[in-house]
Amino acid sequence: KLSYAAYQAAEKLDPDSFLLLQAIAAWHLRQRDAQQALAYQERAIENGAAGPDVMYFLTLAQQASGKADEARKTAGKMIKQWPGAPQTARARKLVGL
């Protein structure tokens, strides 16, 4: 596990790396800082992160941030785009769909 200082240093070198932004989002979620996790995950998506894993993590960060309506909408999009993906099933369960 990298320290937050290491993540910050890496972010200065490549602030648009969606892989790095997702790693920082995950770090924040592990620290129980859901708002920062959501902000970094949204930045990762803006910079090209895509797929059911990415959207599941967005749903998780939204739910943890108290944005249940947004989390349900994201899960709904996942149901349409990736109906059979295991991440979709987890998102549905997370938001109660």
N, C-alpha and C positions, 0 to 999 in steps of 0.2 A: 504494500500500500504506500502510495506517495503521500507526502505531507502536503498541506495546503500551500505552503510556500513553493514547493516544487511545481504544483499546478499553476500557481500564479506566474512563475518564471516561464513555464512553457507557454502559457497564454500570451505573454508579451512577445514571444517569438513567432507565434502563429495564432493570432486572435480569431481567425475564421475557421479553424479546424473543427469540423463538427464532431469528430471522434474525441478530441480533447474536451470540447464543450460538454459532451455527454458524460465523460468521465468526471468532470467537475460537478455536473448536475447530480450524479450518483453520490459523489463525496458529500455534497450538501444534504442530500436526503438521509444518508447514514448519520449525519450530525444532527438530524431532526430539524433542519432549516429548509422547510418545504418551499417557502417563498423564493429563496435563492435557487433551489433545485429547479423549480418551475421556470424561473427566468433563464437559467442556463440551458434547459432543455428546449425552450422556445427559440433561443439563439441557435442552438444546434440544428433545429429544423429549418430555420431561416437560411442556414448555410449549407443545406443539402442533405441533412440526415433524413432518411425515409425508411419505411418498412414497418411491419407489425411490432417488432421489438421497440422501435423508436416511439411508435404511437402508444404502446402499452405503458412505457415509462412516462409519457406525457400524461396519460390518464391517471397513473399513480401519483404523479406530482400535483396534478390538479386536485385530485381527491384529498391528498394530504394538506393542501393549501386551503382547504375549505371551499373549493370551487366545484361543488358537486354537480351543478348544472352543466358546466363546461366539461367535466369528466364524462358525464352521460352522453353529451354530444360527440365527444371524441370516440367513446366506445361505440356509439351508433355508426359513426363513419367507418370504424374498423369492421363492424358486422357486415356492412355493404361491400367493403373493399377486400377483406380477408376473412370470409365467413368460416372457413375451416381451420384457421390458424389457432394453435394453442394459446397464443398471446391474446387473441380475441376472446376466447373462452374465459381466460383470467380477467380480462377487462370487464366482461359482462358480469362476472361474479363480483368483482370489486365494486361496481356501481349499482348492482342489483337489477340488471336487465335480464 
